[in-house]
Structures are given as structure tokens and as C-alpha cells.
Amino acid sequence: MYDLIIIGAGASGLISAIVASSSGEKVLLIEKMSQAGRKLRITGKGRCNLTNTLPLKEFLKHCGSEPRFLYPAFNLFFSKELINFFEQLGLKTVEERGGRIFPQSGKAQDVFLALINEIEDSSCQVLKDTQVTSLMIENNRIVGVKAQSRTKGNKEYLAKKVILAAGGESYPLTGSQGDGIRLAKAAGHNIIPTLPSLVGLKLKDYNQERIHPSIVGFGVRNVKATISLESGKKIAEEFGELTFRENGVEGPIIITLSRQIARLLSQGERLFLNIDFKTALSEQELDEKLLSELNIRGKEDLRSVLRAFLPHELIYLAIYQTALDPRKKASFVTSQERKEILAFLKHCQFEIIGDFGYEQAIVTQGGVDLKEINPKTLESKLIKGLHFAGEVMDLDADTGGFNLQIAFSTGYLAAQNAEKED
């Protein structure tokens, strides 16, 4: 018999185990993979953006449609407490631009090691290669879990409290395959349909056969990306850096935009991506500059003129998008062709036809309905003793350390309240 069983050894599960076991609770941490924290160890491209130092009010603006749900968790354990927590575990951190906090070593592996070493020095028991197949519930109260192990077979583990911290569905190879969401649904919880979030976008009529290979992997900075409906109505806009892929685009501003349009895209809404490559100039200013370059370079070909405005890799894209003859002399470019070049530079447009899926999504949008969870304790309103932490809930945020802070804060709160219950 355990005081607490935690399902999932990711960010939220690991911190839950540390908090609960430090109070003397008999804790069992169950992980279905052969190694704990696999997703944590690759997050932030292996650098692990732990949190962000933005003030709470500003931080919450990056935390989805129900940020008020997070007030109790953040009031208990926010960025300052998280930084101090890791320092006590021997992990030093550094702050980078935008208030983003990283381990000083720049290695996500060190974040994981700080957590797992603390757990191994505690009384917490860890079961790996063990998958929870169902929650054991009697009279609307949790009494334990049923699990299947590669070595121990099927077995029941009894406990008065369970924290479901099994993650969402992003990066399935790390073990995040929706197990926690299925367990919650089987227990009677409503599930907000899940979608890939913070992920690259696929574009129509954009593939390696038609786009010059040199653009694949090419990143461009200081651009404005706008997403609009078929009617032309703008619904999201970001400024910064994006990267071209063989069948679409990714990069910081694209994955931020993807979170804002995920639900619309899944509903079949026609959406369009517009890229402004020359944000520092108005259309009139750019047109005047373009006309000047055409006059100055009258004997040169169009490719040479475009080089005055674009890096080499993007010239191929410009030629493809405008369908202009790159060998045409600048002096022969018509006013209509000049308008087409201008349109590319300020309004390069593609239709969005999908995203790169869970395999490349940073987080999962959707999950256990927050209306069925007490935000002060993260306990289920349906099943006594069942708590939730992390991505299994309908919580997702922008990039920049916000999602990991949610995972750590909810894991901390769930463990605190779980250990206080009778």
C-alpha cells in the first residue's frame, strides 16, 4: 500500500515525486519507458528552457485560453521558486533574452539528472518498463492502479492518491502517446479533443520537386508572418524568424502561430500564410526602391535585381512564386511584373494545408477538461484522490519556458495537496 502513486516520469511527475517523498510519504513513480524523462531531455533542442522571468500577469498572457486556472499553482510555485529549487539541487541557471531561463551548462540532460538524482536519494520507488493499464476506482474514489510490466507481468498497486502526469501526445517516441488522456477518459472525464501544437506548418503546392533545394533549411530573420482566413480577415500575426522546410515552414514565429490556429485548421478552415520579407519599408518606399534598382541595373537580368533585396536562397522562391523569367533584362520589366515582385516581397502568400503532426509538435493542445478539475488542488471533481499534473490537462502555452513552468508548477501543487489529504 502506497500513500501516493504517480503515473509518468516526465517533468511534472518527477517534481511531484520529489515533493511528496520529501515529506515522508511512501511514493511509487511508474514510467512505461525504459528510461525516465525522455521528453525532458530533448526539450528546447536539448537546451531545456526551464521557465521565463516575466511578471505573473505578463506570463499568463502566454498560457492559453484559461490562464486563471493556473493562479493557484503559480502562486505556490512560480519562476523564482523553480530557479531556487534547481539551485538547491545543484543546477545553476542563466537568463537569456526575453527572460528565458536555461541551465548554465546548456544541457537538458543536466536538468533531468538533477531531478532523478534527488529521487534516487529519496525513499521514492521507481518502476520503469511498466505501463498503467487502468485506474482502480471504488465508490468514486481512487484505490490504486493496474499495471503491466515486461518483467513482473500484470499487477495491482494500491494507494489512496494518484497523480496522473503521463503527458500528452507530442513526441510519441519519448512515450507521450496519450495514455494519461485515455485513462482519464475511462474514469469518466470529458476530454477536449487533442491536436498537435507548437509545430511547423505544411503549405500547398510547396515541395522539393517545385522549390529549389537550396531553400530547404534556410532561415530568414526579421520577417512578419500573418495568418488570415479565406475572406482576408487577419487572425494572427508574429514578427521574427522562420525556416523553410521541404514541404512547409517552421521556426519560432511559425510554431507560435500554429498554436493559435490549431483548432481552426483541424476544423477544415481555409487558412493562408502571408510573409512580409521587407518589414522596415512601406509598400510605397519599397516600390520606389525597386523602380530605382530596375533603372540602375537596366542591362542586368532580373536575378541580379532581386539580389539587391533578397538572399540568394530566396531568389529561387521569388522566381517560382512570381513565375517571372529570371533572365529578363531589368529595363524590360513591365509595371505589372514590378507589382508582382513587390507583392512577393511584402505579401508572399501560401495556403496552409496541415501541420507536421505529433512527431514534431512540442506540446499537445486539448486534454482533460479543466472544468472537471479543482484548480486549487488539481484534484478531479469526479474521482476523489485522483489528481492531474502537466500536459494531460487541457493546458498549453507559447514557447519561451511557459510550458515547462506549467508542468513543474502543476506537478508541485498536485503533490503538495495529495500529501495533505486524509
C-alpha positions in Angstrom: 0.0 0.0 0.0 1.4 3.4 -1.0 0.4 6.9 0.1 0.8 8.1 -3.5 1.2 6.7 -7.0 2.5 9.0 -9.7 1.9 7.9 -13.3 4.5 9.3 -15.7 8.2 10.3 -15.0 8.3 13.4 -17.1 8.8 17.0 -15.8 5.6 17.1 -13.7 5.9 13.5 -12.5 9.5 13.9 -11.4 8.9 17.1 -9.4 5.8 15.5 -7.9 7.8 12.6 -6.7 10.5 14.8 -5.1 7.9 17.0 -3.3 5.8 14.1 -2.0 8.7 11.8 -0.9 10.5 14.7 0.9 7.5 14.8 3.3 8.0 11.2 4.2 5.2 9.8 2.0 5.5 6.3 0.6 5.6 7.1 -3.1 5.6 4.9 -6.2 6.6 6.5 -9.5 5.5 4.4 -12.6 7.1 5.0 -16.0 6.2 2.9 -19.1 9.5 3.6 -20.9 12.9 2.0 -20.0 14.2 5.5 -19.1 12.6 8.3 -17.3 12.4 11.9 -18.5 13.0 11.2 -22.2 11.0 14.1 -23.5 12.5 16.4 -20.9 16.0 15.5 -22.1 15.3 16.7 -25.6 13.2 19.7 -24.9 14.4 23.1 -26.2 16.5 21.3 -28.8 18.4 19.7 -26.0 18.9 23.0 -24.1 15.8 23.0 -21.9 14.2 26.4 -21.5 13.1 25.9 -17.9 10.9 29.0 -17.3 10.6 32.7 -18.0 11.1 35.6 -15.7 8.2 37.6 -17.0 5.9 39.0 -14.2 2.9 36.8 -13.5 0.4 39.0 -15.3 2.5 39.0 -18.5 3.4 35.3 -18.1 -0.2 34.3 -18.1 -0.9 36.1 -21.4 1.2 33.3 -23.0 -0.8 30.5 -21.3 -3.8 29.6 -23.4 -7.4 30.5 -23.1 -7.8 29.6 -19.4 -4.8 31.3 -17.7 -6.8 31.9 -14.4 -6.8 28.2 -13.8 -3.1 28.4 -13.2 -3.2 31.1 -10.5 -3.1 28.6 -7.5 -0.2 26.7 -9.0 1.8 29.8 -9.9 1.1 31.5 -6.6 2.6 28.4 -4.8 5.5 27.7 -7.1 6.5 30.1 -9.9 9.6 31.0 -11.8 11.6 32.3 -8.8 10.8 29.3 -6.7 11.6 27.0 -9.6 15.0 28.6 -10.1 15.7 28.3 -6.4 14.5 24.7 -6.4 17.0 23.7 -9.1 19.8 25.7 -7.4 19.2 23.6 -4.2 19.6 20.5 -6.4 23.0 21.9 -7.6 21.8 23.1 -11.0 22.9 26.6 -11.9 20.8 28.6 -14.4 21.3 31.6 -16.7 18.9 34.1 -18.1 18.9 34.8 -21.8 17.0 37.3 -24.0 13.3 37.5 -23.4 13.6 36.4 -19.8 14.2 32.8 -20.8 15.9 30.6 -18.2 18.3 27.8 -19.2 20.6 25.5 -17.3 24.1 27.2 -17.2 25.5 24.1 -19.0 23.1 24.5 -21.8 22.2 20.8 -21.5 18.7 19.5 -20.9 20.3 16.3 -19.7 21.6 18.1 -16.6 18.1 19.2 -15.7 17.0 15.6 -15.8 20.0 14.4 -13.8 19.3 16.9 -11.1 15.8 15.6 -10.7 16.5 11.9 -11.0 19.5 12.0 -8.6 17.3 13.6 -6.0 14.6 10.9 -6.5 17.2 8.1 -6.3 18.4 9.6 -2.9 14.9 9.6 -1.6 12.5 6.9 -0.4 10.6 7.0 -3.7 10.3 3.7 -5.5 10.6 3.9 -9.3 9.1 1.3 -11.6 10.2 1.6 -15.3 9.1 -0.5 -18.2 5.7 -0.6 -16.6 2.5 0.7 -18.2 -0.6 1.6 -16.2 -3.5 -0.1 -17.9 -6.3 1.2 -15.8 -7.2 3.2 -12.7 -8.8 1.3 -9.8 -11.9 3.2 -8.6 -14.4 2.3 -5.9 -17.4 4.5 -5.0 -15.9 7.4 -7.0 -12.6 7.2 -5.0 -9.2 6.1 -6.3 -7.9 3.0 -4.7 -4.9 2.2 -6.9 -3.8 1.2 -10.4 -3.5 -1.8 -12.5 -0.2 -2.1 -14.4 1.6 -4.3 -16.8 5.4 -4.8 -16.6 7.7 -6.5 -19.0 9.3 -8.4 -16.1 6.6 -8.6 -13.5 3.5 -9.1 -15.7 0.1 -7.8 -14.6 -0.1 -6.4 -11.1 -2.2 -4.1 -8.9 -0.7 -1.3 -6.8 -2.8 0.2 -4.1 -2.9 3.8 -3.0 -5.2 6.4 -1.6 -4.0 9.0 -4.0 -2.9 9.0 -7.6 -1.3 11.8 -9.7 -1.9 11.3 -13.4 1.2 13.0 -15.1 1.5 10.9 -18.2 1.8 13.8 -20.6 0.0 14.4 -23.9 0.7 13.0 -27.4 3.6 15.1 -28.7 6.9 13.4 -29.4 5.4 9.9 -29.1 8.7 8.2 -29.4 9.5 9.5 -25.9 6.5 7.8 -24.5 3.9 10.6 -24.8 1.3 8.6 -26.6 -1.9 9.8 -24.9 -2.0 7.1 -22.2 -3.0 9.5 -19.5 -5.7 11.0 -21.6 -7.2 7.6 -22.2 -7.0 6.7 -18.5 -8.8 9.9 -17.6 -11.5 9.3 -20.2 -12.0 5.7 -19.0 -12.5 7.2 -15.5 -15.4 9.3 -16.8 -13.6 12.6 -17.6 -14.5 14.7 -20.6 -11.6 15.2 -23.0 -11.2 18.3 -25.1 -10.1 16.9 -28.5 -6.3 16.8 -28.8 -4.2 18.4 -31.5 -0.5 18.9 -32.3 0.6 22.4 -31.1 3.7 24.4 -31.5 4.6 22.7 -34.7 5.7 23.5 -38.3 3.1 24.1 -41.0 2.6 22.4 -44.3 2.0 24.6 -47.4 0.0 23.8 -50.5 1.9 23.4 -53.8 5.2 23.7 -51.9 7.5 20.7 -52.2 11.0 19.7 -53.1 10.1 18.9 -56.7 9.0 22.5 -57.3 11.1 24.5 -54.9 14.8 24.8 -55.3 16.6 22.5 -52.8 18.8 25.4 -51.6 15.9 26.9 -49.6 15.4 23.8 -47.5 16.7 24.5 -44.0 17.2 28.2 -44.8 16.2 30.6 -42.1 15.2 34.2 -42.5 15.0 36.8 -39.7 13.1 40.0 -39.2 10.0 38.9 -41.2 6.4 39.4 -40.4 4.1 36.3 -40.7 0.4 36.8 -40.8 -2.3 34.2 -40.9 -5.7 35.1 -42.5 -8.9 33.5 -43.4 -10.1 33.0 -47.0 -12.1 36.2 -46.6 -8.8 38.1 -45.9 -9.5 38.6 -42.2 -6.3 38.5 -40.2 -6.4 36.2 -37.2 -2.8 36.0 -36.0 0.5 37.8 -36.6 4.1 37.4 -35.4 7.4 39.1 -36.1 10.8 37.3 -36.0 12.4 34.2 -37.6 11.2 31.4 -39.7 12.8 28.5 -41.5 11.8 26.9 -44.8 11.4 23.1 -45.0 11.0 20.8 -47.9 7.2 20.9 -47.6 6.5 23.9 -45.4 7.8 26.3 -42.8 8.8 26.1 -39.1 10.8 28.3 -36.7 9.9 30.4 -33.7 7.2 32.6 -35.2 5.6 29.7 -37.1 5.3 27.4 -34.1 3.8 30.3 -32.1 1.3 30.9 -34.8 0.5 27.2 -35.1 -0.8 27.2 -31.6 -3.3 30.0 -32.4 -4.7 28.3 -35.5 -4.6 24.6 -34.5 -8.3 24.4 -33.7 -9.4 26.2 -36.9 -7.1 24.1 -39.1 -8.5 20.9 -37.6 -12.0 22.1 -38.4 -11.1 22.4 -42.1 -11.0 26.2 -42.2 -9.0 27.5 -45.2 -6.1 29.5 -43.8 -3.4 31.4 -45.6 0.1 32.4 -44.5 1.4 35.8 -45.7 5.1 36.7 -45.3 6.5 40.2 -45.4 10.2 40.0 -46.2 10.8 43.7 -46.0 9.1 44.9 -42.9 11.3 48.0 -42.5 9.8 49.6 -45.7 6.3 50.5 -46.6 4.9 49.4 -50.0 5.4 52.8 -51.4 9.0 53.0 -50.2 9.8 49.6 -51.4 8.2 50.2 -54.8 10.3 53.4 -55.2 13.5 51.5 -54.3 12.6 48.6 -56.7 12.0 51.1 -59.5 15.3 52.7 -58.8 17.1 49.4 -58.9 15.5 48.4 -62.2 16.6 51.7 -63.7 20.2 51.5 -62.4 20.6 47.8 -63.3 18.8 48.1 -66.7 21.3 45.9 -68.5 21.4 43.2 -65.8 19.0 40.4 -65.5 16.1 40.1 -63.1 18.0 37.7 -60.8 20.7 40.4 -60.3 18.0 43.0 -59.4 16.4 40.6 -56.8 19.8 40.1 -55.2 19.5 43.7 -54.0 16.5 42.7 -51.9 16.9 39.1 -51.1 19.4 36.5 -50.0 20.5 34.0 -52.7 18.2 31.2 -51.5 15.1 33.3 -51.6 15.6 34.4 -55.2 14.6 30.9 -56.3 11.4 31.2 -54.3 10.7 34.6 -55.7 11.1 33.3 -59.2 8.9 30.3 -58.5 6.1 32.4 -56.8 6.0 35.2 -59.5 6.7 32.9 -62.5 8.9 35.6 -64.0 11.8 34.9 -66.3 15.0 35.3 -64.3 17.0 36.0 -67.5 14.8 39.0 -68.4 16.7 42.3 -68.5 15.7 44.8 -65.9 15.0 47.5 -68.5 12.3 45.3 -70.0 10.4 44.5 -66.7 6.9 45.9 -67.1 4.9 47.8 -64.4 2.7 44.7 -63.9 5.8 42.5 -63.4 7.2 45.1 -60.9 3.9 44.8 -59.0 4.3 41.0 -58.8 7.8 41.4 -57.4 6.5 43.9 -54.9 3.7 41.5 -53.9 6.2 38.8 -53.3 8.4 40.9 -51.1 5.5 42.3 -49.0 2.8 39.7 -49.3 4.3 36.3 -50.2 1.3 34.0 -49.7 0.8 30.3 -49.3 -2.3 28.2 -48.3 -1.8 26.2 -45.2 -2.9 22.6 -45.6 -1.8 21.0 -42.3 1.0 20.7 -39.8 3.9 18.3 -39.2 2.0 16.3 -36.6 2.6 14.9 -33.2 6.0 13.6 -34.1 7.4 17.1 -34.3 4.9 19.0 -32.1 6.3 20.5 -28.9 3.1 20.2 -27.0 -0.4 18.8 -27.2 -3.4 21.1 -27.3 -6.5 19.7 -25.6 -6.7 17.1 -22.8 -8.7 16.6 -19.6 -11.4 19.3 -19.4 -10.3 21.9 -16.8 -13.9 22.3 -15.7 -13.7 18.9 -14.1 -10.5 19.7 -12.1 -10.2 21.8 -8.9 -7.6 24.4 -9.7 -6.7 24.8 -6.0 -5.7 21.2 -5.6 -5.7 19.8 -9.1 -7.9 17.0 -7.8 -10.6 15.5 -10.0 -14.1 16.8 -9.2 -15.4 13.3 -10.2 -12.9 10.9 -8.5 -11.7 11.6 -5.0 -8.0 11.2 -4.6 -7.2 11.5 -8.4 -5.0 14.5 -9.3 -3.7 15.8 -12.5 -0.4 17.4 -13.5 1.2 18.7 -16.7 0.2 18.2 -20.3 -2.5 15.6 -19.7 -4.8 18.6 -18.9 -6.1 21.0 -21.4 -3.2 23.4 -20.8 -0.7 24.6 -23.4 1.3 27.7 -23.9 3.7 29.6 -26.2 7.3 28.7 -26.4 9.7 30.5 -24.2 9.7 28.4 -21.0 6.0 28.7 -20.4 5.0 25.1 -20.9 7.7 23.6 -18.7 6.8 26.1 -15.9 3.2 24.8 -16.1 4.5 21.2 -15.9 6.6 21.9 -12.8 4.1 24.2 -11.1 1.2 21.8 -11.5 3.3 18.8 -10.5 4.4 20.7 -7.4 0.8 21.7 -6.5 -0.6 18.2 -7.1 1.9 16.6 -4.8 1.5 19.2 -2.1 -2.2 18.7 -1.9 -2.0 15.0 -2.4 0.2 14.6 0.7 -2.1 16.8 2.8 -5.3 14.7 2.2 -6.6 12.3 4.7 
